[in-house]
Amino acid sequence: MCDTKSLMCDDVRSALANVFGGQSVTMKRKPIRNLIDKNRPQAEEVIHKYGYDKVVRVVMELLKAKAFPAVHGGTTGGSLEEKEAASTGDCWSIPTADQNVNRCQQCRSSSPSKGATKADLQPLDKDREQDDASSCLIKLPFQAQYELMTQLQTAMEHCCFYFSQKYLPDVLENRGWDCPAATTLDRWMEAIGSSKLFVASHKSGCQSTTAIGEILRSTAHIREVTIHRAGISTERLRKCLESAIALAEVLGQDQQSQQQPELRSLAAQVRSSIQDLEDWDLEQQLFLDVERSNIAKQRAKLDELEAAALKKANHQIEEYQYEVGARVQEAVRNFRDAFPAIPRNTGGTEDRAEKANSAERRSDNDEYLDFLLDAKSITTVAVTGG
């Protein structure tokens, strides 16, 4: 079960809450893919981050865990699969004989059947884009994929040959094709797909040209992948299997041929193996999310310890700086005190100048006193008259 606290599950739930809120907890893979495709802008970010396959599987797990809003205890009015089947029909479902008759009558009354165009025989660009971007998706080992695609291509060639033997013998005769290996799969599909009998065959009834065109394009994609030996995701591989089975049913294999049941058996085994691989991958991704979460917590704790250690180290360095500074100052004082005080020089130039100035001042004072004494004597004589 999906860990609802994991980063991947949280991202998917947040991005697609409005898309899958209230959907059935038993919703199957194909309706989930259809709903994701219809709401691609909302899912684009998580698809780019985790891959299309993983998003689909996480949605399935979240639905089972009732992790989307409005799922708990609410009625959904039927699963999306049932709603789509009622409204548009399953493009891969093969109608019964009664349905074929009804559909044929409706088709004859509305519009004539048309054969497939050349565009229908070309793989879709989105298929190539999925293959180009599949490096981040789940894949089988290439040898296993190559052997599977080669056998699918061979089986499709046999289907085309048996159908042509029964309904298009003139095509075989005119082109000289006397066995399934007489030509390539794309030429088989071109010859059969352009025939109205392919559309109006008793097995396919009057299915829409769009559905048949999708089968033809997917079948052409099988050949392209096989010829160019391109690695594809398990999601794309599953679609190739669906296309091969659908084509076999549309071409209406006789009961004499064992291709159809063998093909179904092969597809069932491959689907089961792919599902095991995808489940294991999802389990490992969830485990990785938990481990990353734990590592993130440990990293945060280590960051705190580092910050505390750095703060303590800076404090210790600062204290030691003051201690060393005090020791340096003490050494400087000791160095200064080691020199004796310089005595005052009494015989210097400044002392001699000071003595000269002092003597000069004393001389001036003596002269002034002599002047005063002389003035006093003169005054006394004048007063006494003699």
Secondary structure, DSSP 8 states (H G I E B T S, - for coil): ---TTSHHHHHHHHHHHHHHTT--TT--HHHHHHHHHHTHHHHHHHHHHH-HHHHHHHHHHHHHTT-STT-TT---SS-HHHHHHHHT--TT----HHHHHHHHHHHHHH-------GGGGS--HHHHHHHHTGGGS----HHHHHHHHHHHHHHHHHHHHHHHHHH-HHHHHHHT--SGGGS-HHHHHHHHHTSHHHHS-TTTTT--HHHHHHHHHHHHHHHHHHHHT----HHHHHHHHHHHHHHHHHHT--TT--HHHHHHHHHHHHHHHHHHHHHHHHHHHHHHHHHHHHHHHHHHHHHHHHHHHHHHHHHHHHHHHHHHHHHHHHHHHHHHHTS------TTSHHHHHHHHHHHHHHHHHHHHHHHHHHHHHHHHHHHHT-
